[in-house]
Amino acid sequence: MQILRKSRMNRGWILLGPSVDPVKSYTGIMSLLYLHKCYSENGVPEHSSESYMHVFVTGATGWVGSAVVQELIGAGHQVTGLARNPDRAVALSAAGATVCLGTLDDLSLLRRQAAAADAVIHTAFNHDFSKYAENAQQDRRVIDAMGNALLGSTKPLIVTAGVAGVAPGRVLLETDRTPQNSPNPRRSEAAALAVAEQGVRSATVRLAPSVHGAGDYGFVPLLIRLARDTGVSAYVGDGMNRWPGVHRLDAAQLYRLAVEHGAAAPVYHAIADEGVAFKDIAQVIGDQLGIPVESRERAHFGWFADFASADMPASSAHTRGVLGWRPTGPDLLSDVSQASYYE
């Protein structure tokens, strides 16, 4: 059963899903009680204007999701964010969002929150690659559950996917579809299309493999750690395989525009740099660390070899045209040159 906690100073309800231990969550909850103020008696944020929406965001404390929350609130929307960790939920609350404590396994909770919102943005995904196939199945269940909660409405559902493996070796377009025989077990985009066929207004945002910016803890920091550990900043073959990139804040703006446009297109590309040669990324890392930049066999990269050797350029021309999206953040190579990446 879902537990609700409210405070006279609480800006929003604190929602505890059935898998959250309220005793263990006490410290985080008490911190939240000092940060918030109630929106309304029934716990659902009230709209100050018809143009503003109440958006439910999964992964709201994550790298992309937290930026999406800030972008939405900055544009006047009201946000309920899913968080599994009470300590991280404090920052979410401080940003002005209503906190929903729970996990991606709390499907009944996710359905209720999706049904109560005007729009849903799904950025959460468990990136534990040791159980990637299992996490992919969990992701599909989440999309199915929230999609079913939106049946019969015009509320948009925005789902997150990537560009890897969709059209390797050529520039990926928004109109390209992921092959059904793709070896990638993640089927976020297929799940979004499936609920769309049932009448849900769903769309997929394909993220670049590098969503970069201050505080990045994704693929680029992984490459920097590998370079430090091995003493060489490496690439595979001639290093001419291409990686797209997008700044985190530009990606967040795209999610907001997609939801404000009602998920009018099935696929959007969060791509600012169409394709940066992997060797160029390695060169910047090598220059910053003062180590050699050399070609290495795939084995050098371990489990990351498929990504390090992937050629996956992508265009966002259609996305820019339909949404008016204009990325303004620094490009990938400029960002990776920043000292903050090496601290």
C-alpha positions in Angstrom: 0.0 0.0 0.0 1.3 3.5 -0.8 2.1 5.6 2.2 1.7 9.4 2.1 3.6 11.8 4.4 2.8 15.5 4.6 4.2 18.5 6.5 2.8 22.0 7.1 6.1 23.2 5.4 6.1 20.6 2.7 5.8 22.0 -0.9 4.5 18.6 -2.1 3.6 15.2 -1.0 6.3 12.7 -0.3 5.1 9.4 -1.8 6.4 6.1 -0.6 6.0 3.1 -2.8 5.5 -0.4 -1.3 9.1 -1.3 -1.7 10.4 1.6 0.3 11.0 1.0 4.0 9.6 4.1 5.8 11.8 3.5 8.9 15.0 3.5 6.9 13.7 6.5 4.9 13.2 8.5 8.1 16.2 10.7 7.8 15.6 11.6 4.1 11.9 12.2 4.8 12.5 14.5 7.7 14.9 16.5 5.6 12.3 16.8 2.9 9.7 18.0 5.4 11.8 21.1 6.0 12.2 21.8 2.3 8.7 21.6 1.1 5.2 23.2 1.1 2.0 21.6 0.1 0.7 22.2 -3.4 -2.8 21.0 -2.7 -4.9 18.9 -0.3 -5.1 15.9 -2.6 -1.4 15.8 -3.3 -1.7 16.5 -7.0 -0.1 19.9 -8.1 -2.7 22.4 -9.2 -2.2 24.2 -12.5 -1.7 28.0 -12.4 -2.3 28.2 -16.1 -3.7 25.9 -18.8 -0.4 26.3 -20.7 1.4 24.7 -17.8 1.5 21.0 -17.2 2.0 18.6 -14.3 4.7 16.2 -15.6 5.7 12.9 -14.0 9.4 12.2 -14.5 11.1 8.9 -13.9 14.9 9.0 -13.2 14.4 12.4 -11.8 17.6 12.4 -9.8 19.7 10.9 -12.6 22.1 12.7 -14.9 19.6 13.5 -17.6 16.4 13.4 -15.6 17.6 15.9 -13.0 18.3 18.4 -15.8 14.9 17.7 -17.3 13.3 18.5 -14.0 15.1 21.8 -13.8 14.2 22.6 -17.4 10.5 21.9 -16.8 10.3 23.9 -13.6 12.2 26.8 -15.1 9.5 26.9 -17.9 6.7 27.0 -15.3 5.6 23.4 -15.3 5.0 21.4 -12.1 6.9 18.2 -11.7 6.5 15.0 -9.7 9.8 13.1 -9.8 10.4 9.4 -9.1 13.4 8.8 -6.8 14.4 5.5 -5.1 16.9 7.1 -2.7 15.6 9.4 0.0 19.0 11.2 0.4 19.1 12.1 -3.3 15.4 13.0 -3.1 16.4 16.0 -0.9 18.0 17.7 -3.9 15.0 16.9 -6.1 12.7 18.5 -3.5 15.0 21.5 -3.2 14.7 22.0 -7.0 11.0 22.5 -6.5 9.6 19.1 -7.5 7.2 16.9 -5.6 9.0 13.7 -4.7 7.6 10.2 -5.3 9.8 7.7 -3.5 9.7 4.3 -5.2 11.4 2.1 -7.8 10.8 0.9 -11.3 9.4 -2.3 -9.9 6.5 -0.4 -8.3 4.3 -0.7 -11.4 1.0 0.2 -9.6 2.7 3.3 -8.2 3.9 4.3 -11.7 0.5 3.8 -13.2 -1.1 6.0 -10.6 1.4 8.8 -11.0 1.2 8.6 -14.8 -2.6 8.8 -14.7 -2.5 11.8 -12.3 -0.1 13.7 -14.5 -0.7 15.7 -17.7 2.4 14.2 -19.3 5.1 11.6 -18.5 8.8 11.7 -19.3 10.6 8.4 -18.8 14.4 8.8 -18.4 15.1 6.1 -15.9 17.1 3.0 -16.8 19.3 0.7 -14.7 22.7 0.8 -16.4 24.1 -2.2 -14.5 25.6 -3.9 -17.6 26.1 -7.2 -15.6 22.3 -7.7 -15.9 21.5 -5.6 -18.9 18.9 -8.0 -20.5 17.0 -8.1 -17.2 17.1 -4.4 -16.9 15.8 -4.1 -20.5 12.8 -6.3 -19.6 12.1 -4.1 -16.5 12.2 -1.0 -18.8 9.6 -2.5 -21.1 7.3 -3.4 -18.2 7.6 0.2 -17.0 6.7 1.7 -20.4 3.8 -0.8 -20.8 2.4 0.1 -17.4 2.6 3.9 -17.8 1.3 3.6 -21.4 -1.7 1.6 -20.2 -2.4 4.3 -17.6 -2.6 6.9 -20.4 -5.0 4.9 -22.7 -8.0 7.0 -23.8 -6.2 10.3 -23.2 -4.1 12.7 -25.2 -1.4 12.9 -22.6 2.1 12.6 -24.1 4.5 9.9 -23.0 8.2 10.5 -23.8 10.5 7.5 -23.6 14.3 7.4 -23.8 16.5 5.3 -26.1 19.9 5.6 -27.8 21.3 5.6 -31.3 23.7 2.7 -31.0 23.0 -0.2 -33.3 20.1 1.4 -35.2 21.9 2.3 -38.5 25.6 1.6 -38.0 28.0 3.1 -40.5 25.7 5.8 -41.8 24.0 8.9 -40.6 21.0 7.9 -38.6 17.7 9.7 -39.3 14.6 10.1 -37.1 12.7 8.1 -39.7 15.0 5.1 -39.3 13.6 2.3 -37.1 15.6 -0.1 -34.9 15.9 -3.5 -36.7 13.8 -6.2 -35.1 16.8 -8.5 -35.1 19.0 -6.0 -33.3 21.3 -7.7 -30.8 20.6 -5.0 -28.3 18.1 -6.4 -25.7 16.9 -2.9 -24.8 13.5 -2.3 -26.6 12.5 1.1 -25.2 11.6 2.5 -28.6 9.7 -0.6 -29.6 7.7 -0.4 -26.4 6.8 3.2 -27.1 5.7 2.3 -30.6 3.6 -0.6 -29.2 1.7 1.7 -26.8 1.3 4.2 -29.6 -0.4 1.5 -31.7 -2.9 1.3 -28.9 -3.7 5.0 -29.1 -1.2 6.5 -26.6 0.5 9.7 -27.8 4.0 8.4 -27.2 7.4 9.4 -28.6 11.0 8.4 -28.2 14.0 10.7 -27.5 17.2 9.1 -28.8 20.1 10.3 -26.8 23.7 10.6 -28.1 26.1 8.1 -26.5 27.8 11.1 -24.9 25.5 13.4 -22.9 28.2 15.6 -21.6 28.6 18.5 -19.2 29.9 19.4 -15.8 29.5 16.5 -13.5 29.3 13.9 -16.3 29.7 10.3 -15.0 29.0 8.5 -18.3 31.1 7.2 -21.1 33.7 10.0 -21.4 34.8 9.7 -17.7 35.0 5.9 -18.2 37.4 6.5 -21.1 39.4 9.0 -19.0 39.7 6.4 -16.2 40.8 3.7 -18.7 43.4 6.1 -20.1 44.8 6.8 -16.6 44.9 3.2 -15.7 46.6 2.0 -18.9 48.8 5.0 -19.6 47.5 5.4 -23.1 44.5 7.1 -24.6 43.3 4.6 -27.1 41.0 4.2 -30.1 40.2 1.1 -32.2 41.6 0.7 -35.8 42.0 4.1 -37.4 39.7 5.8 -34.9 37.5 7.3 -37.6 34.3 5.7 -36.2 32.0 8.6 -35.2 30.2 9.4 -31.9 27.4 11.9 -31.7 27.2 14.2 -28.7 24.9 16.5 -26.9 25.2 18.8 -23.9 23.1 17.7 -21.0 21.2 21.0 -20.8 20.4 21.0 -24.5 19.1 17.4 -24.1 16.9 18.6 -21.3 15.4 21.4 -23.4 14.6 18.9 -26.1 12.6 16.8 -23.7 10.6 19.9 -22.6 9.9 20.9 -26.2 8.8 17.3 -27.1 6.3 17.2 -24.2 5.0 20.7 -24.9 4.4 19.7 -28.5 2.4 16.7 -27.4 4.8 14.1 -28.7 3.7 15.0 -32.2 6.5 13.0 -33.9 7.4 9.3 -33.1 11.1 9.9 -32.7 13.3 12.9 -31.8 17.1 13.1 -31.8 19.0 14.7 -29.0 22.0 15.2 -31.2 24.1 18.4 -31.3 27.4 17.0 -32.8 26.4 14.7 -35.7 29.6 12.6 -35.4 32.9 13.2 -33.7 35.8 10.9 -34.7 36.6 8.6 -31.7 40.3 9.3 -32.4 39.6 13.0 -31.8 38.1 12.3 -28.5 41.0 10.1 -27.5 43.4 12.9 -28.6 41.8 15.4 -26.3 42.0 13.0 -23.4 45.6 12.2 -24.2 46.5 15.8 -24.4 44.9 16.6 -21.1 46.5 13.7 -19.3 49.9 14.0 -21.1 49.9 10.4 -22.3 50.3 8.8 -25.7 47.3 8.5 -28.1 47.5 5.2 -29.9 45.4 2.5 -31.6 44.6 -0.6 -29.6 42.8 -3.8 -30.2 39.2 -4.2 -29.0 40.3 -6.2 -26.0 41.9 -3.1 -24.5 38.4 -1.7 -23.9 36.9 -4.8 -22.3 33.1 -4.8 -22.1 33.2 -1.3 -23.6 34.7 -2.5 -26.9 31.5 -2.4 -28.9 30.9 1.2 -28.0 34.5 2.2 -28.5 34.4 0.8 -32.0 30.9 1.8 -33.0 30.3 4.1 -35.9 27.0 5.8 -35.1 26.6 9.3 -36.5 23.1 10.8 -36.3 21.3 13.8 -37.7 18.9 16.0 -35.7 17.7 18.1 -38.7 14.2 16.9 -38.5 14.0 17.3 -34.8 15.3 20.9 -35.0 12.7 21.6 -37.7 9.6 20.3 -35.9 10.5 21.5 -32.4 12.5 24.6 -33.1 15.3 23.0 -31.0 18.6 24.9 -31.1 21.3 23.4 -29.0 23.6 26.2 -27.6 25.9 24.3 -25.2 29.5 23.6 -25.8 30.4 20.8 -28.3 31.7 17.5 -27.2 35.4 18.1 -27.8 35.3 21.6 -26.2 33.6 20.1 -23.1 36.0 17.2 -22.8 38.9 19.7 -22.9 37.6 21.2 -19.6 39.7 20.7 -16.5 36.6 19.6 -14.6 36.6 16.3 -16.4 40.1 15.4 -15.0 39.7 16.5 -11.4 
